Amino acid sequence: MATQTDTRVYQGEEKIIVAIDLGTTHTAVSFVHAYPGSDLDVRMVTRWKGQPEAAGDSKIPTLVTYEQGGMIACGAEAREYIGDEAYEVSRWFKLHLHPDSMKISDRPPAYDSDGNTSPSMEIPPLPSNVTLTKVYSDFMRYVFSGFRTFFQETTPNGVAIWDRLSSSIVIVLTIPNGWDTRQQGFLKQAAREADIVQSEEDADLRIDFVTEGEASVHYVLGKVNHRTWLKKGTMFAVTDAGGSTVDSTLYVCKALEPKLELEEVCASECVQAGGVFVDRAARALLTEKLANSRFGDSGSISDMVEKFEQRTKRVFDGSQESNVIEFGGRRDNDREYGIVQGKITLKESEVCTAFDGVIIRSTESCLKLLAGRKVKVFLSGRSNQLRLIAIVASSSCWRVWRIPVSSVAAQKGV
């Protein structure tokens, strides 16, 4: 949905609030123009430079293209430069910002491991002579510019409203559960360099952070009729399977009236096991499989991985015996390697291997969250049992990922 309306009437001062979810692979922006007497109509930015307007896509690729250190393009337009050696495309740069604790203790297994080893973390390098702060500030500037254009063009009297309120816009940034004040300070600095805020004091005043776990619980409660199952003392877990991390949080309901009150039962679990690692595993699989094929070059493999991410990964649920990746044209054939008319077919077992590492890490994380004291809390002398696990899957892997997680939950009696 492009919009979501809160039925409550707003009575505060007029303001614009924008939420930016800067993900590892994709980024999305939502906002609300709140003024006295208005309903809180949350809208998504669905028009981005370089993406077909008819698509109405609320997500853009988290990509920045550079030429000799200078920014050339962002988002969908940056994708056009992939494979061109004259340019460097920065992708998955969010991984550079993860704290060491996530890079070491919570990284997924390597492709060729049995899941019990701890390999070195593979993070795509930054473009030459480009700092991480510059990549973030360039991309944030692009995102905020797109938001400004969309607001001004789709809001009645949008230009005048923007001119009046732009210097006081409240900016909400989502961050993984495992990030702390160091990452928050970095993002504020990047926002300053992107001219989104004007000073350190301005950043402290206008930029707020919400963890992906907390954002997910609000999303879940907004999408389901929680009145049918949520009562005082009910415990439930929310797992957000994102692009680079899987964040799980356990909550207990402390009160429903006069307003809903939730409390985290214990520290959240955050593991580096998101959708990008499925893509990385798929690349390794295809590179090995097609090593002696004329389609084993880096460009062809990249085309296959892109199509794998866009469709094959999203529809795979472990039940398909054959899985097709459409990457080329009718003249692209290499039957010895299963390539016919620009399509390569992978067996179910082959696609499963791309998910194995992520599934191992994700289920281990859920087990840690549900283990021991984390499964029960005692409130007023009563034992409260876990009632529900809600999965918010922004990584498009939920079809296959929910099966082992559901099995883990069943073992715990959820």
C-alpha positions, 0 to 999 in steps of 0.5 A: 500500500502507498498509504496508511492512515491513523484514525486518530486526529492530530492536535499538535503543531504542524510538521513533516516527519520522514522515515528513511529505511536505508537498507543493504540492498534497497531503500524506502522512504515514508512520510506524513504531513501532520497539522492540527485536525488532520488524520495521520496519513502515512505515505510512501515515496513511489516515484524515483529518478531512473525508475519507470513511474508506472511501476510505483515502486516504493523501493530503490536499489541502495547503490552509488556509482563513482567515476574517479572518486566523483559521484555519477549516479544513485539508485536505479540509475547507478545499476546501469553502470554495473559491469562497466570497468570505467566506473565503480559501483558501491553496493552493500556499503551498509556492511562496512558500518556493522560493529565488530561484534556482528562481523565476527561472532554473528557472520554466516558460514562460508559457501563451502563450509559445513556451517560450523566454521567461522570464515572471514567476512566478505564485504564489497570494497568501497570505490577507490579514494571514496570514504564510507562517509562520502558514500552515505552522504551522497546516497542520503542527499539523493534520497532526500532530494527524491523525497523533496521532489515527491512531496512538492509534486504530490502534496497540494500547495506542496512547494509552499508547505515545504518552504515553510517547514523544511528547516524543522523536518523530523527525520527518523532513521531505522538501524539494526538492533546491533548498532549503537551510538557510534553508528548513530553518530556516523549517520548524523555526520553523513546527514550533515555532509549531505546538507540535510541538517545544518549543524551538530545541534540541528542533527541532535534536535531533528534526527531520531533513530528507531531499531528495525526490531521496534519498527517491525513490531509497530508494523505488525501491530498495525497490520493485524487485529492484535485485540484478538490475541494480545492481552496483558501478560502476553509474550510475543516475538517479532523477527525482521529478516532484512537485507543484511541482518535478522533482528529478533525481539521478545516483547511482553504486553504490560497494558492495553489501556489507556494505551498499549504498553510493551516491554522488551523481555531481554536483549534483542538478537541481531545476526548478520544473516540477511538476504544479501548472503543468499545472493552471495551464495548464489553467485558462488554456486553459479561461478563454480557450476559454469566455470568452463561454460562460455557464460562463466564470465563475471558479467554473465554471472552478475546478470544471473545473480540479479535475476535470481534476486529479482525473481527466483529467490523471491518465489522459492519455497523449497518445493520447486523441483526446477528453478529458472533464472532468465538472464539472456536472449534466445541466442544464448545457449550452452545445453551442456550446462543447462542454458537454453535460450538465455535461461538456466535451470537449477535443481531444488537442491542447488537453490537450497544450498544458497539458503543454507548458511542464512537458515542456520544462522537465523534459526540459531538466533531464534533458538537463543531468543527462546532459550531458557529464561527468554521463553518465560517471564514472571509478572505478578507471580504468573508465568507467561508463555510465548504466544506468537512469532511474527516474521517481517521479511523485507529480504524476500527470503521469507517463503523458505526461511519461515519453514525452519523458523516455524519448526523451531517455534513448534519445538518450543510449543509456540 
